[in-house]
Amino acid sequence: MTTLVKVLDNLTAIDQHGNDMTVDIPLHARKRANANGTALRMLNTKTGRTQWRDTDMADYDALRKTAVPSKKVENVKNELENDVVEFLKNCETLKPSHLIMDSLKWRYLMRSVLRGKNIMMTGPSGCGKTLAAQTIANVLDGRRFYYFNLGATQDPRSTLIGNTHFSKDKGTFVAEALFVKAIQDDNAIILLDELTRGHADAWNILMTVLDENQRYLRIDEMPDTPTIKVARGVTFIATANIGSEYTATRVLDRAMMDRFASVVEMEPLNRDDELSLLTMTYPEVNPDALRAIAEIADHTRTQVRSEDPKVTTSISSRMTVEMAGLLNDGFTLAEAAEACVYPFFSPAGGNDSERTYMRQVVQKYFVNPNITASVPWEQADFVSNV
């Protein structure tokens, strides 16, 4: 079947049936056709690749007049628009109780996924970025979820493209990475975790994949360097730690940031929300103990934002949940702080160190500041006066 395409002034491409073909056609081909006033004809090569050749616009117009629309395109688009709008009105009910997230940000995140936008989720470590992305995938049934931790690999080509192998039967061949399969999965949700910890080579590979006007991955290791198109509806969600305290991260350049149409800033929970999370996760733990953890964490977050902070890092929700888990397993608050809190604060400076300051903060929750870790929580007098 002949497929001819017309390129509009905004570089949107439509075939003779009126279907949107933009994501299927390389940007350079659309620019060329638009500049020359030609249409594009789809050709399939012997190697299975798709090529778009210039053809006379009169050919497109003639075929357009005789073509029977495969769908009532405008009606379908209107139905989809209405479905998305109605869905977003009620999507707050889909947010699970364990994900404590601002309603507006949840709706914005959901809308970005439904529209196939690239999403950048920023915020401090342990504030729920990865959890939010995984939750979206669970809520939207039928959309497969793929997870790639860019901060955990030093071989980006192996992770994102594949490995070259040799066998007597096949000779030299490339075993494609899971990422190649993922980007060809319609409506998939792909999480690029720890993007700011990724290798620069990973960013270079992702440039064309994330560009909404290109959306392809070129595999140079294969014969004829095939181009793999990103499937329709695929959404990329990247998480990033941005700030001076994250010394192992790389600063994203503007070109990479521009690949993300949506930016969702995740913030640490406030004291009440933190307490709700801990109570929900460990309902059997003494509520005063959970309140102590929530208040200690909130204190560090307030300090970090102050003009003259006593500490340079804050306690994350991931850390508070771990502390509550220790209490649930019979540890005391002092033991939980010793295991989970103090190692994250520098001992440099002796009595003026951040670690000493945090010990003082934790001890304020007891009448007797010299209370030992061997004293069970139930025997300790709780004081909430930080």
ChimeraX attribute file (.defattr): number of C-alpha atoms within 10 A of each C-alpha:
attribute: neighborCount
match mode: 1-to-1
recipient: residues
	/A:1	4
	/A:2	8
	/A:3	14
	/A:4	26
	/A:5	32
	/A:6	25
	/A:7	23
	/A:8	14
	/A:9	11
	/A:10	9
	/A:11	17
	/A:12	18
	/A:13	23
	/A:14	16
	/A:15	22
	/A:16	22
	/A:17	20
	/A:18	19
	/A:19	16
	/A:20	14
	/A:21	14
	/A:22	19
	/A:23	19
	/A:24	18
	/A:25	22
	/A:26	16
	/A:27	17
	/A:28	11
	/A:29	17
	/A:30	27
	/A:31	16
	/A:32	16
	/A:33	23
	/A:34	20
	/A:35	11
	/A:36	10
	/A:37	15
	/A:38	21
	/A:39	25
	/A:40	27
	/A:41	19
	/A:42	17
	/A:43	15
	/A:44	10
	/A:45	9
	/A:46	7
	/A:47	9
	/A:48	9
	/A:49	12
	/A:50	15
	/A:51	14
	/A:52	20
	/A:53	14
	/A:54	18
	/A:55	17
	/A:56	14
	/A:57	17
	/A:58	11
	/A:59	15
	/A:60	20
	/A:61	16
	/A:62	11
	/A:63	17
	/A:64	18
	/A:65	10
	/A:66	10
	/A:67	13
	/A:68	12
	/A:69	13
	/A:70	10
	/A:71	11
	/A:72	12
	/A:73	14
	/A:74	11
	/A:75	10
	/A:76	11
	/A:77	11
	/A:78	11
	/A:79	12
	/A:80	12
	/A:81	13
	/A:82	12
	/A:83	11
	/A:84	15
	/A:85	12
	/A:86	11
	/A:87	15
	/A:88	16
	/A:89	10
	/A:90	10
	/A:91	15
	/A:92	15
	/A:93	8
	/A:94	13
	/A:95	18
	/A:96	12
	/A:97	11
	/A:98	13
	/A:99	13
	/A:100	17
	/A:101	20
	/A:102	13
	/A:103	12
	/A:104	10
	/A:105	14
	/A:106	21
	/A:107	18
	/A:108	16
	/A:109	22
	/A:110	23
	/A:111	18
	/A:112	20
	/A:113	25
	/A:114	17
	/A:115	13
	/A:116	19
	/A:117	21
	/A:118	23
	/A:119	24
	/A:120	22
	/A:121	24
	/A:122	22
	/A:123	18
	/A:124	21
	/A:125	23
	/A:126	18
	/A:127	21
	/A:128	23
	/A:129	26
	/A:130	20
	/A:131	12
	/A:132	19
	/A:133	25
	/A:134	18
	/A:135	16
	/A:136	20
	/A:137	20
	/A:138	14
	/A:139	14
	/A:140	14
	/A:141	8
	/A:142	10
	/A:143	17
	/A:144	16
	/A:145	18
	/A:146	18
	/A:147	17
	/A:148	18
	/A:149	16
	/A:150	24
	/A:151	18
	/A:152	13
	/A:153	15
	/A:154	14
	/A:155	14
	/A:156	20
	/A:157	16
	/A:158	17
	/A:159	19
	/A:160	22
	/A:161	22
	/A:162	19
	/A:163	14
	/A:164	13
	/A:165	11
	/A:166	10
	/A:167	8
	/A:168	6
	/A:169	6
	/A:170	8
	/A:171	8
	/A:172	13
	/A:173	14
	/A:174	15
	/A:175	13
	/A:176	17
	/A:177	15
	/A:178	16
	/A:179	17
	/A:180	19
	/A:181	14
	/A:182	21
	/A:183	26
	/A:184	16
	/A:185	18
	/A:186	15
	/A:187	20
	/A:188	23
	/A:189	27
	/A:190	24
	/A:191	23
	/A:192	22
	/A:193	22
	/A:194	21
	/A:195	26
	/A:196	23
	/A:197	22
	/A:198	23
	/A:199	18
	/A:200	15
	/A:201	12
	/A:202	20
	/A:203	20
	/A:204	12
	/A:205	18
	/A:206	17
	/A:207	17
	/A:208	17
	/A:209	21
	/A:210	22
	/A:211	17
	/A:212	19
	/A:213	19
	/A:214	19
	/A:215	24
	/A:216	25
	/A:217	22
	/A:218	16
	/A:219	20
	/A:220	11
	/A:221	16
	/A:222	15
	/A:223	10
	/A:224	10
	/A:225	11
	/A:226	16
	/A:227	15
	/A:228	17
	/A:229	19
	/A:230	25
	/A:231	18
	/A:232	16
	/A:233	19
	/A:234	25
	/A:235	25
	/A:236	23
	/A:237	27
	/A:238	25
	/A:239	27
	/A:240	25
	/A:241	23
	/A:242	17
	/A:243	13
	/A:244	10
	/A:245	11
	/A:246	14
	/A:247	10
	/A:248	12
	/A:249	19
	/A:250	17
	/A:251	14
	/A:252	16
	/A:253	9
	/A:254	8
	/A:255	11
	/A:256	14
	/A:257	13
	/A:258	13
	/A:259	20
	/A:260	19
	/A:261	13
	/A:262	19
	/A:263	19
	/A:264	17
	/A:265	14
	/A:266	20
	/A:267	16
	/A:268	21
	/A:269	22
	/A:270	15
	/A:271	19
	/A:272	13
	/A:273	14
	/A:274	24
	/A:275	21
	/A:276	19
	/A:277	22
	/A:278	25
	/A:279	18
	/A:280	12
	/A:281	14
	/A:282	17
	/A:283	14
	/A:284	10
	/A:285	18
	/A:286	15
	/A:287	14
	/A:288	14
	/A:289	19
	/A:290	25
	/A:291	19
	/A:292	22
	/A:293	27
	/A:294	26
	/A:295	23
	/A:296	24
	/A:297	23
	/A:298	20
	/A:299	18
	/A:300	21
	/A:301	22
	/A:302	14
	/A:303	16
	/A:304	15
	/A:305	13
	/A:306	11
	/A:307	7
	/A:308	9
	/A:309	14
	/A:310	16
	/A:311	20
	/A:312	16
	/A:313	19
	/A:314	23
	/A:315	24
	/A:316	22
	/A:317	20
	/A:318	12
	/A:319	19
	/A:320	25
	/A:321	20
	/A:322	16
	/A:323	26
	/A:324	25
	/A:325	17
	/A:326	19
	/A:327	22
	/A:328	15
	/A:329	10
	/A:330	13
	/A:331	19
	/A:332	23
	/A:333	25
	/A:334	21
	/A:335	19
	/A:336	21
	/A:337	22
	/A:338	15
	/A:339	14
	/A:340	16
	/A:341	23
	/A:342	17
	/A:343	11
	/A:344	13
	/A:345	18
	/A:346	15
	/A:347	15
	/A:348	11
	/A:349	10
	/A:350	11
	/A:351	10
	/A:352	11
	/A:353	15
	/A:354	22
	/A:355	21
	/A:356	17
	/A:357	18
	/A:358	20
	/A:359	16
	/A:360	13
	/A:361	16
	/A:362	20
	/A:363	19
	/A:364	18
	/A:365	22
	/A:366	15
	/A:367	13
	/A:368	13
	/A:369	12
	/A:370	8
	/A:371	13
	/A:372	12
	/A:373	15
	/A:374	10
	/A:375	14
	/A:376	14
	/A:377	18
	/A:378	10
	/A:379	7
	/A:380	16
	/A:381	11
	/A:382	17
	/A:383	14
	/A:384	13
	/A:385	10
	/A:386	13
